[in-house]
Every structure is written in structure tokens, then in C-alpha cells.
Amino acid sequence: CLQKEQLRSWFDAIKRIHNPVISAYLQALLLTGARRDELASLQWQDLDAVWHTATIKDKANKTAIKTRQIPLTPYVESLLLNLPRTNKWVFSSPTAKSGRIQEPRIAHKQAIESMGLTTLTIHGLRRRGFTPAMLRDLAGMSSVDRKDTELSRDVVLHTLRTALATAPKAFAVVDPLLCMVGERRIWIDRAD
């Protein structure tokens, strides 16, 4: 899981990726929390620039294809709307048979290695982790004896929700500056 202290370095490394589609895709993954394939299968018709949302196909539902709307921050919306419109896919790829992004792991691996990380996976961008307080609460609920203790999923989720309700919230965008060039919105990193 990406640590708060690593965010600026991660964004800097990802923004240096030469392929703007892969760079935008990885940033959008982190900032939306969407699953890899949910975001990769995003089509232009799924974006709503009026309500600043994206409609994605929910992969968590195995019984039927359902959609859900996720809000787009101005930064993410700008990333998406400034991508080239070469086909129906937001994250298009001229080399993929499907026409959409398939395998961003190589570029991501090179980017994280440039910042000294080796274990962060793309799926790891979705991980939020357990705090020490959560682990302490969970340990207090289990018995300390020779038998293995199993906690139900509901107990674990309740502990997580209780801790997150009082946890400080932070957003991952690192101080961008919005510039208007004609009708286009462009986000620029401010100098320190």
C-alpha cells in the first residue's frame, strides 16, 4: 500500500511516464479507488462533464452487470478529458487488439523502481491498510490460547468502519494550479 509520505514521489514518477494514457490511468486508479478493469473499460460515453462523474461497470457484482457512478475531482476530470479520443475507450491503446489499455504494469514498475520501491502493485493502489489501533482492537477480540481464532468478516469490517469514522481524512492531490487555455482546463504542478 502506498504511504502518505510516498505520494509526492509516486506522482512525480508516474507523471514522467512517456505514455500520457498510462500516466493518466495510473493516477486515476489511485485517486478514484476503482478496480483495474473497471477503469480500463471506461468509455467516453461513460463520462458526464456536466455532473463531473464517471459511470463504471461494477466488477464486484458477479451475478449481474451493474453500474455505479463515481465523482470526478477536477484534477481527475482534467486528466481524462485531455486524453486523445482515438476510439470509444477513454484509456485507448493503438497496439492492443481490444483498442484499450491492457498492461500498464511495466511502466508502473519502472516508475516505482525509479523512486526506490519494488513491492507496490497496481492492485496495491486500492489498499488502504489497517492502522495499529485497528489491529490492537482486533487482537483484543480474539482469544489468546493454543487454538486458532477466527473472527467473522462482520467483526473485522465493524472494527475497520469504527476506526475510519474517527480517522483524519486526506486527499491525494498535491497542490495543482488550474489554468484555462481557451476551452481546455489544464492542471499544472505549482513550484515549491
C-alpha positions as CSV (number, residue, x, y, z in Angstrom):
1,C,0.0,0.0,0.0
2,L,1.3,3.5,-0.9
3,Q,2.2,5.5,2.2
4,K,1.2,9.2,2.6
5,E,4.9,10.2,2.7
6,Q,5.4,8.5,-0.7
7,L,2.6,10.3,-2.6
8,R,4.6,13.2,-4.0
9,S,7.4,10.9,-5.2
10,W,4.9,8.5,-6.7
11,F,3.0,11.2,-8.6
12,D,6.3,12.7,-9.8
13,A,7.4,9.3,-11.1
14,I,4.1,8.5,-12.7
15,K,3.9,11.9,-14.4
16,R,7.3,11.1,-16.0
17,I,5.9,8.1,-17.9
18,H,6.2,8.9,-21.6
19,N,2.8,7.4,-22.4
20,P,0.1,10.0,-21.3
21,V,-2.6,7.4,-21.4
22,I,-0.8,5.1,-18.9
23,S,0.2,8.0,-16.7
24,A,-3.4,9.3,-16.5
25,Y,-4.7,5.7,-16.0
26,L,-2.4,5.1,-13.0
27,Q,-3.2,8.5,-11.4
28,A,-7.0,7.9,-11.9
29,L,-6.7,4.4,-10.3
30,L,-5.2,5.9,-7.2
31,L,-7.5,8.9,-7.0
32,T,-10.8,7.0,-7.7
33,G,-10.1,3.7,-6.0
34,A,-11.6,1.9,-9.0
35,R,-10.5,-1.6,-9.9
36,R,-8.1,-2.0,-12.8
37,D,-10.6,-3.4,-15.3
38,E,-13.4,-1.1,-14.2
39,L,-11.3,1.9,-15.2
40,A,-9.7,0.3,-18.3
41,S,-13.1,-0.4,-19.7
42,L,-14.3,3.2,-19.2
43,Q,-15.7,4.6,-22.5
44,W,-16.2,8.3,-23.5
45,Q,-19.9,7.9,-23.2
46,D,-19.5,7.0,-19.5
47,L,-18.1,10.4,-18.6
48,D,-20.5,13.2,-17.6
49,A,-18.8,16.6,-17.8
50,V,-21.9,18.4,-16.6
51,W,-22.2,16.4,-13.3
52,H,-18.5,15.6,-13.1
53,T,-19.0,11.8,-12.8
54,A,-18.0,8.6,-14.4
55,T,-20.2,5.6,-14.7
56,I,-18.2,2.4,-14.3
57,K,-19.3,-1.3,-14.6
58,D,-19.1,-2.7,-11.1
59,K,-16.9,-5.8,-11.2
60,A,-17.7,-6.7,-7.5
61,N,-21.2,-7.9,-8.5
62,K,-20.8,-11.3,-10.0
63,T,-24.5,-12.1,-10.7
64,A,-25.3,-9.2,-13.0
65,I,-23.6,-6.3,-14.6
66,K,-24.4,-3.2,-12.6
67,T,-23.0,0.2,-12.9
68,R,-22.1,2.8,-10.3
69,Q,-21.3,6.5,-10.6
70,I,-18.2,7.8,-9.1
71,P,-17.5,11.5,-8.6
72,L,-14.6,13.0,-10.5
73,T,-12.4,15.6,-8.9
74,P,-11.4,18.5,-11.1
75,Y,-7.9,17.1,-11.4
76,V,-9.1,13.6,-12.5
77,E,-11.7,15.0,-14.9
78,S,-9.0,17.2,-16.5
79,L,-6.7,14.1,-16.8
80,L,-9.4,12.2,-18.6
81,L,-10.8,15.0,-20.8
82,N,-7.3,15.9,-22.1
83,L,-6.6,12.3,-23.3
84,P,-6.7,11.8,-27.1
85,R,-10.0,10.5,-28.4
86,T,-8.9,7.8,-30.8
87,N,-11.7,5.3,-30.3
88,K,-14.6,4.6,-27.8
89,W,-12.2,3.9,-24.9
90,V,-11.0,6.7,-22.6
91,F,-7.8,4.8,-22.0
92,S,-7.1,3.8,-25.6
93,S,-4.2,1.8,-26.9
94,P,-3.3,1.7,-30.6
95,T,-1.4,-1.6,-30.2
96,A,-3.9,-3.6,-28.2
97,K,-6.3,-5.8,-30.1
98,S,-9.3,-4.6,-27.9
99,G,-8.3,-0.9,-28.5
100,R,-8.0,-0.2,-24.8
101,I,-5.2,-0.2,-22.3
102,Q,-4.2,-3.7,-21.3
103,E,-0.9,-3.9,-19.5
104,P,0.4,-0.8,-17.6
105,R,2.5,-2.9,-15.1
106,I,5.8,-2.5,-17.0
107,A,5.6,1.3,-17.0
108,H,4.3,1.3,-13.3
109,K,7.2,-1.0,-12.3
110,Q,9.8,1.3,-13.9
111,A,8.3,4.3,-12.3
112,I,8.2,2.9,-8.8
113,E,11.7,1.4,-9.1
114,S,12.9,4.9,-10.0
115,M,11.7,6.0,-6.6
116,G,13.2,3.1,-4.8
117,L,10.0,1.0,-4.3
118,T,9.8,-2.6,-5.6
119,T,6.7,-4.1,-3.9
120,L,3.9,-1.7,-4.8
121,T,1.5,-3.4,-7.3
122,I,-1.2,-1.7,-9.3
123,H,-3.8,-3.6,-7.1
124,G,-1.9,-2.2,-4.1
125,L,-3.1,1.3,-5.1
126,R,-6.5,0.3,-3.8
127,R,-5.3,-0.9,-0.5
128,R,-5.9,1.4,2.5
129,G,-4.4,-0.8,5.2
130,F,-5.2,-1.3,8.9
131,T,-3.9,1.1,11.5
132,P,-2.1,-0.1,14.6
133,A,-5.2,0.8,16.6
134,M,-7.4,-1.4,14.4
135,L,-5.0,-4.3,14.8
136,R,-5.0,-3.8,18.6
137,D,-8.8,-3.8,18.7
138,L,-8.9,-7.0,16.6
139,A,-6.3,-8.7,18.8
140,G,-8.4,-7.8,21.9
141,M,-11.4,-9.6,20.3
142,S,-9.6,-12.8,19.7
143,S,-8.6,-15.3,22.5
144,V,-5.0,-15.9,23.3
145,D,-4.7,-19.7,23.6
146,R,-3.4,-22.6,21.6
147,K,-6.4,-22.7,19.3
148,D,-6.6,-20.7,16.1
149,T,-9.0,-17.9,16.5
150,E,-11.2,-16.9,13.6
151,L,-13.0,-13.6,13.5
152,S,-16.1,-13.2,11.3
153,R,-15.9,-10.8,8.4
154,D,-18.6,-8.7,10.0
155,V,-16.4,-8.2,13.2
156,V,-13.4,-7.2,11.1
157,L,-15.5,-4.7,9.0
158,H,-17.1,-3.2,12.1
159,T,-13.7,-2.6,13.6
160,L,-12.5,-1.0,10.3
161,R,-15.6,1.2,10.0
162,T,-15.4,2.3,13.6
163,A,-11.8,3.3,13.3
164,L,-12.2,5.0,10.0
165,A,-15.2,7.1,11.3
166,T,-12.8,9.0,13.5
167,A,-9.7,8.8,11.4
168,P,-8.3,12.0,9.8
169,K,-9.1,12.3,6.1
170,A,-6.6,13.4,3.5
171,F,-6.8,13.9,-0.2
172,A,-4.0,12.8,-2.5
173,V,-3.8,15.7,-5.0
174,V,-0.6,17.6,-4.4
175,D,-1.4,21.4,-4.8
176,P,-2.2,21.7,-8.5
177,L,-2.9,25.0,-10.3
178,L,-5.8,25.2,-12.8
179,C,-5.1,27.2,-16.0
180,M,-7.7,27.8,-18.7
181,V,-6.4,27.7,-22.3
182,G,-9.4,28.5,-24.4
183,E,-12.0,25.9,-23.6
184,R,-9.4,23.5,-22.1
185,R,-8.7,23.1,-18.4
186,I,-5.1,22.2,-17.7
187,W,-3.7,21.3,-14.3
188,I,-0.1,22.4,-13.6
189,D,2.0,21.5,-10.6
190,R,3.0,24.5,-8.6
191,A,6.6,25.1,-7.9
192,D,7.5,24.5,-4.2
